[in-house]
Amino acid sequence: MMQMPGNAEPEIDRRMTKPNRRVGRVRWWIAWTLFFSTTTNYISRQTFSVLAPVLVSQFHLSSVEFSRIAAAFQFSYAITWLAGGVVLDIIGTRLGLAIAVVFWSLVNIATAFANSTFALLSSRFLLGIGEGFNWPGASKAVAEWFPREERSLAVAIFDSGGAIGGGVAALALPLIAYRYGWRAAFAASGLLGFVWLAVWLRIYHPLDRHPRITPEEKQFIEAGKDAANSPGERGAKRWMELARNRNVWGIVLGRSLTDPIWWFYITWLPKYLADARGFSLKGIAFFFWMPFIAADIGNFTGGWLSSLCVRRGIPPARARVVVCIASSVPILAGIPAAGVHSAYLALALISLAVWGYASWSTMGLTLPSDLFAHDVVATVTGFSGLAAGLAGTVFTLAVGAIVDRFSYAPAFLAAGLLPLLATACVVLLIREPRRDTAAE
């Protein structure tokens, strides 16, 4: 790549020059391996929600009891986002994600032997501990392996695995349960993690000692990394610096007010389709995949649009905020979904809302790597995941009480309005950091 004198010129050169195939593609192999990690993660976690009609009947669960089991997963998942982020910053992405996938896979297999409500709740709690490592680890890997103009697309790739995994779970798991029983569905979803593990250990190595990276690709990646914005202190002083950073709170509040929407749709939608729309388990298998495909499109819509803005010269954080503003509009489509007569129109409106959420979420997951150096990305991502997970836990418990006492309509209303508050927080708090290499 042509080098020019001065601090601003290399950034201009990166905007004008696209990497060719000779630069190397190892970073994209890693992005797609992370995609399959997220896919496996979602197939495992969605087993409970997809099989909700069967499990509710098998264990005689009320909506409140169902919400407690779902909340057990969300609570431990939230705690692990923070603890997992810190652990990953200490032991590294390769080992951390490998251990996490083995753990959550074994737990999901063990769930096949649950014979009581308490056993089901306990297994979901343990599953959340393992699965909470995935997003901090994937975000850290993106920060390590991608220059900032490519990060939102890389995040969109791995984050879209959730939508694909949810869609696969919605299609395949009910059919497995219908033919072999619900226990077989849990066991089958758990075995997938070991397939991924073999691929991960072969594909992923740290950037500075990867056996298959070319010098050109390594140079391209390192030239596009942020030179500043890592807290200078370590230990407690580092935490205090992060706690005073307005960008941290913009990310935390933004995610805390949007993630409950996703939890609501992926946890409650199968039960809603059975309770309010009269869908059978086969009917859920045929239609529940639709919102996940919409989410997948939303991941890439947000990632592509923000990357385009960055390539056109808009500062990365500002580009992400612009996409958040645009994405909050389609989320409002979920509000009328509970009131329309047609189940298919309701699904279409929900899919539109999920599309907007996924686009917004991709920005929320990209911002830590835009605003902070790679050695604290997993910690910041983990902190935001903790707050978002706790908010999602409270929202899930509230939905259970609301559904038993009233209906699903108030929950749909809240899911449509919360993103407006989230977007306001991002607009007011997020600021582009100063960089030594910024061409501004």
C-alpha positions in Angstrom: 0.0 0.0 0.0 1.4 3.4 -0.9 2.7 5.3 2.1 2.6 9.1 2.3 4.2 11.5 4.8 2.3 13.0 7.7 -0.3 11.7 10.0 -3.4 12.3 7.9 -2.3 10.8 4.6 -2.4 7.1 5.6 -6.0 7.4 6.6 -6.9 9.1 3.3 -4.9 6.3 1.5 -7.0 3.7 3.3 -10.2 5.3 2.2 -9.1 5.4 -1.4 -7.6 2.0 -1.6 -9.5 -1.3 -1.2 -7.5 -4.3 -0.1 -7.1 -6.8 -2.9 -6.9 -10.6 -2.6 -3.1 -10.6 -2.3 -3.5 -8.8 1.1 -5.0 -12.0 2.5 -8.4 -13.3 3.7 -7.6 -14.9 7.1 -9.5 -12.2 9.0 -12.7 -13.1 7.0 -12.3 -16.8 7.7 -12.2 -15.8 11.4 -15.3 -13.7 11.0 -17.2 -16.6 9.5 -16.0 -19.0 12.2 -17.4 -16.5 14.7 -20.6 -16.6 12.7 -20.9 -20.3 13.2 -20.2 -19.9 16.9 -23.1 -17.6 17.2 -25.3 -19.9 15.1 -24.5 -22.8 17.4 -25.1 -20.6 20.4 -28.6 -19.7 19.2 -29.6 -23.2 18.3 -28.7 -24.2 21.8 -30.5 -21.4 23.6 -33.6 -21.4 21.4 -34.4 -25.0 22.2 -36.3 -24.0 25.3 -38.3 -21.2 23.5 -39.1 -23.2 20.3 -40.3 -26.2 22.3 -42.3 -24.0 24.7 -45.7 -25.5 23.9 -44.4 -29.0 24.6 -42.5 -28.0 27.8 -45.4 -26.0 29.1 -47.7 -29.0 28.8 -45.0 -31.5 30.0 -44.1 -29.5 33.2 -47.6 -27.8 33.6 -46.0 -24.3 33.5 -47.9 -21.0 34.0 -46.7 -17.9 32.1 -45.1 -16.7 35.4 -43.2 -20.0 35.8 -42.2 -20.0 32.1 -40.9 -16.4 32.6 -38.8 -17.5 35.6 -37.1 -20.3 33.7 -36.4 -17.9 30.8 -35.2 -15.2 33.2 -32.8 -17.7 34.9 -30.9 -18.0 31.6 -30.9 -14.3 31.0 -29.7 -13.4 34.5 -26.6 -15.8 34.4 -26.1 -14.8 30.8 -25.9 -11.1 31.8 -23.5 -11.7 34.6 -21.2 -13.7 32.3 -21.2 -10.9 29.7 -19.2 -8.9 32.3 -17.2 -11.6 34.0 -16.6 -13.3 30.6 -15.3 -10.1 29.1 -12.8 -9.6 31.9 -11.7 -13.3 31.7 -11.3 -13.1 27.9 -9.2 -10.0 28.2 -6.9 -12.0 30.6 -6.7 -15.5 29.0 -7.4 -14.5 25.4 -10.1 -15.2 22.8 -8.9 -18.6 21.5 -8.9 -20.4 24.8 -11.8 -18.5 26.3 -14.3 -19.2 23.5 -13.2 -22.9 23.3 -13.9 -23.5 27.0 -17.2 -21.6 26.8 -18.5 -23.7 23.9 -17.6 -27.0 25.5 -19.4 -25.9 28.7 -22.6 -24.7 27.1 -22.8 -27.8 24.8 -22.5 -30.2 27.8 -25.1 -28.3 29.7 -27.6 -28.4 26.8 -27.0 -32.1 26.4 -27.6 -32.5 30.2 -30.9 -30.7 29.8 -32.3 -33.7 27.9 -32.4 -35.5 31.3 -34.3 -32.8 33.2 -37.3 -34.3 35.0 -38.6 -31.3 37.1 -39.2 -27.6 36.8 -36.3 -27.0 39.1 -34.0 -29.1 36.9 -35.1 -27.2 33.8 -34.5 -23.8 35.6 -31.1 -24.9 36.8 -29.9 -26.1 33.4 -31.0 -22.8 31.8 -29.1 -20.9 34.5 -25.9 -22.9 33.7 -26.4 -22.5 30.0 -26.4 -18.8 30.3 -23.0 -18.9 32.1 -21.4 -20.6 29.1 -23.2 -18.7 26.4 -22.4 -15.3 27.9 -18.8 -15.5 26.6 -19.8 -15.6 23.0 -20.4 -11.9 22.2 -17.6 -10.4 24.3 -15.3 -12.9 22.7 -16.5 -12.3 19.2 -16.3 -8.5 19.7 -12.7 -8.8 21.0 -11.7 -11.0 18.0 -13.1 -8.3 15.6 -11.2 -5.6 17.4 -8.0 -7.6 17.2 -8.4 -8.7 13.5 -10.2 -5.9 11.7 -9.4 -2.3 10.8 -12.2 0.0 11.8 -13.7 0.6 8.4 -14.4 -3.2 8.2 -15.5 -3.8 11.7 -19.2 -3.2 11.4 -19.4 -5.7 8.5 -17.4 -8.2 10.5 -19.8 -7.7 13.5 -22.8 -8.0 11.2 -21.4 -11.4 10.0 -20.9 -12.9 13.4 -24.1 -11.3 14.9 -26.2 -12.6 12.0 -25.4 -16.1 13.1 -27.9 -15.5 15.9 -30.7 -15.0 13.3 -29.6 -18.0 11.3 -29.3 -20.2 14.4 -32.7 -19.1 15.6 -34.2 -19.8 12.2 -32.6 -23.3 12.0 -33.8 -24.0 15.5 -37.3 -22.9 14.6 -37.4 -25.2 11.6 -35.4 -28.3 12.8 -36.0 -28.6 16.5 -39.8 -28.9 16.5 -39.5 -31.6 13.8 -36.9 -33.5 15.9 -39.1 -33.2 18.9 -42.2 -34.3 17.0 -40.4 -37.5 15.8 -38.0 -38.4 18.6 -39.2 -36.4 21.6 -38.2 -33.1 23.1 -35.2 -34.6 25.0 -33.6 -35.6 21.7 -33.9 -32.0 20.5 -31.8 -30.8 23.4 -29.2 -33.5 22.9 -28.9 -32.8 19.2 -28.4 -29.0 19.7 -25.7 -29.6 22.3 -23.6 -31.9 20.0 -23.1 -29.1 17.4 -20.8 -27.2 19.7 -18.1 -29.9 19.5 -18.1 -29.7 15.7 -17.5 -26.0 15.9 -14.7 -26.4 18.4 -12.6 -28.5 16.0 -12.9 -25.8 13.4 -12.2 -22.9 15.8 -9.0 -24.4 17.1 -7.7 -24.8 13.6 -8.8 -21.4 12.2 -8.2 -19.0 15.1 -4.8 -17.9 16.4 -3.7 -14.4 17.7 -2.8 -11.9 15.0 0.9 -11.7 15.9 1.5 -15.5 15.6 -1.1 -16.8 13.1 0.6 -19.4 10.9 -1.3 -18.5 7.7 -1.5 -14.7 7.7 0.5 -12.9 5.1 2.7 -9.9 6.0 0.5 -7.7 3.7 -2.7 -8.6 5.6 -1.1 -8.1 9.0 0.2 -4.7 7.9 -3.2 -3.8 6.5 -4.9 -4.7 9.8 -2.4 -3.0 12.1 -2.5 0.2 10.0 -6.3 0.5 10.5 -6.2 0.0 14.2 -6.8 2.8 16.7 -3.7 4.3 18.1 -5.2 5.8 21.2 -8.2 5.7 23.6 -7.0 2.8 25.8 -7.1 3.7 29.5 -3.6 4.3 30.6 -4.1 2.7 34.0 -4.6 -0.9 35.1 -6.7 -2.6 37.8 -9.2 -0.5 39.7 -8.0 2.8 38.1 -8.8 1.4 34.7 -12.4 0.6 35.9 -12.7 4.1 37.3 -11.7 5.6 34.0 -14.2 3.5 32.1 -16.9 4.3 34.6 -16.4 8.1 34.0 -16.4 7.7 30.2 -19.6 9.0 28.6 -19.2 6.7 25.6 -19.4 3.7 28.0 -22.7 4.9 29.3 -24.0 5.6 25.9 -23.4 2.0 24.9 -24.7 0.7 28.2 -28.0 2.6 28.1 -28.5 2.1 24.4 -28.2 -1.7 24.7 -30.2 -1.9 28.0 -33.1 -0.3 26.3 -33.0 -2.3 23.0 -31.9 -5.8 24.1 -35.1 -6.5 26.0 -36.9 -6.3 22.7 -35.0 -9.2 21.2 -35.4 -11.2 24.4 -39.2 -10.6 24.2 -39.5 -11.8 20.6 -37.2 -14.8 20.7 -38.5 -16.0 24.1 -42.2 -15.3 23.9 -43.1 -15.5 20.3 -43.5 -19.3 20.0 -45.7 -19.2 23.2 -47.6 -16.2 21.8 -48.3 -18.0 18.5 -49.6 -21.0 20.4 -51.6 -19.1 23.0 -53.0 -16.1 21.0 -52.9 -17.4 17.4 -53.6 -21.1 17.9 -50.4 -22.4 16.2 -49.4 -26.0 16.7 -45.8 -27.1 17.1 -45.6 -27.8 13.3 -47.1 -24.4 12.6 -44.5 -22.7 14.8 -41.8 -24.7 12.8 -43.2 -23.4 9.5 -43.5 -19.7 10.5 -41.2 -18.9 13.5 -38.2 -18.7 11.2 -39.5 -15.5 9.5 -38.4 -13.0 12.2 -34.9 -14.6 12.3 -34.4 -14.1 8.5 -35.6 -10.5 9.0 -33.0 -10.1 11.7 -30.3 -11.5 9.5 -31.1 -9.0 6.8 -31.1 -6.3 9.5 -27.6 -7.2 10.7 -26.2 -6.8 7.2 -28.3 -3.8 6.4 -26.9 -1.9 9.4 -23.3 -3.2 8.9 -23.2 -2.4 5.2 -24.8 1.0 5.6 -22.5 2.1 8.4 -19.4 0.7 6.6 -20.4 2.7 3.5 -20.7 5.8 5.6 -17.2 5.3 7.0 -15.8 4.7 3.5 -17.4 8.0 2.4 -15.5 9.8 5.2 -18.0 9.9 8.0 -16.3 9.2 11.4 -17.1 5.6 12.5 -19.0 6.4 15.7 -21.0 9.1 14.0 -21.9 6.6 11.2 -23.1 4.1 13.8 -25.3 6.7 15.5 -26.9 7.7 12.2 -27.8 4.0 11.5 -29.3 3.7 15.0 -31.6 6.7 14.4 -32.8 5.2 11.1 -33.2 1.7 12.6 -35.4 2.8 15.4 -38.3 3.7 13.0 -39.2 0.1 11.7 -39.1 -1.2 15.3 -42.3 0.7 15.9 -44.1 -1.8 13.6 -44.2 -4.3 16.5 -46.8 -2.1 18.4 -49.8 -2.9 16.2 -48.8 -6.6 15.8 -50.8 -7.8 18.8 -54.0 -6.1 17.7 -54.3 -7.1 14.0 -56.7 -10.0 13.2 -54.5 -11.8 10.7 -51.7 -13.9 12.2 -49.7 -13.6 9.0 -49.9 -9.8 9.1 -48.8 -9.9 12.8 -45.8 -12.0 11.8 -45.0 -9.6 9.0 -45.1 -6.6 11.4 -43.0 -8.4 14.0 -40.5 -9.3 11.3 -40.2 -5.7 10.3 -39.6 -4.7 13.9 -37.0 -7.4 14.3 -35.2 -6.2 11.1 -34.9 -2.7 12.6 -33.7 -4.1 16.0 -31.0 -6.2 14.3 -29.7 -3.2 12.4 -29.6 -1.2 15.6 -28.0 -4.0 17.6 -25.2 -4.4 15.1 -24.3 -0.8 15.7 -24.4 -1.3 19.5 -22.0 -4.2 19.2 -19.6 -2.3 16.9 -19.3 0.8 19.0 -17.0 -0.6 21.6 -14.4 -1.5 19.0 -14.8 2.0 17.5 -14.5 3.8 20.7 -12.0 1.8 22.7 -8.7 0.0 22.1 -8.7 -3.7 21.7 -7.4 -4.5 25.2 -10.6 -3.2 26.8 -13.1 -4.0 24.1 -14.3 -7.3 25.7 -14.6 -5.6 29.1 -16.7 -2.7 27.8 -18.8 -5.1 25.7 -19.2 -7.3 28.8 -20.3 -4.4 31.0 -22.9 -3.3 28.4 -24.0 -6.9 28.1 -24.5 -7.2 31.9 -26.7 -4.2 32.0 -28.6 -5.2 28.9 -29.1 -8.8 30.2 -30.4 -7.6 33.6 -32.8 -5.3 31.8 -33.9 -8.2 29.7 -34.4 -10.3 32.8 -36.6 -7.8 34.4 -38.6 -7.3 31.2 -39.1 -11.1 30.8 -40.4 -11.4 34.3 -42.7 -8.5 33.8 -44.1 -10.0 30.6 -44.9 -13.2 32.4 -47.0 -11.3 35.0 -48.6 -9.1 32.4 -49.6 -12.0 30.2 -51.2 -13.9 33.0 -53.1 -10.9 34.3 -53.9 -9.0 31.0 -52.6 -9.9 27.5 -49.6 -9.6 25.2 -50.6 -6.2 23.9 -48.8 -4.1 26.7 -45.6 -6.0 26.1 -45.7 -5.3 22.3 -46.3 -1.6 23.1 -43.2 -1.4 25.4 -41.1 -3.3 22.9 -41.9 -0.7 20.3 -41.3 2.4 22.4 -38.1 1.5 24.3 -35.8 1.9 21.3 -36.7 5.5 21.0 -35.2 6.1 24.5 -32.2 4.0 23.5 -31.6 6.1 20.4 -31.9 9.3 22.4 -29.2 8.1 24.8 -26.8 7.2 22.0 -27.3 10.5 20.3 -26.8 12.5 23.5 -23.8 10.5 24.9 -21.7 9.0 22.1 -18.9 11.2 20.9 -16.1 10.4 18.4 -12.8 10.0 20.3 -9.7 11.9 19.3 -7.2 9.7 17.4 -3.6 10.2 16.5 -4.2 9.0 13.0 -7.6 10.6 12.3 -7.8 12.6 9.1 -10.1 15.3 10.3 
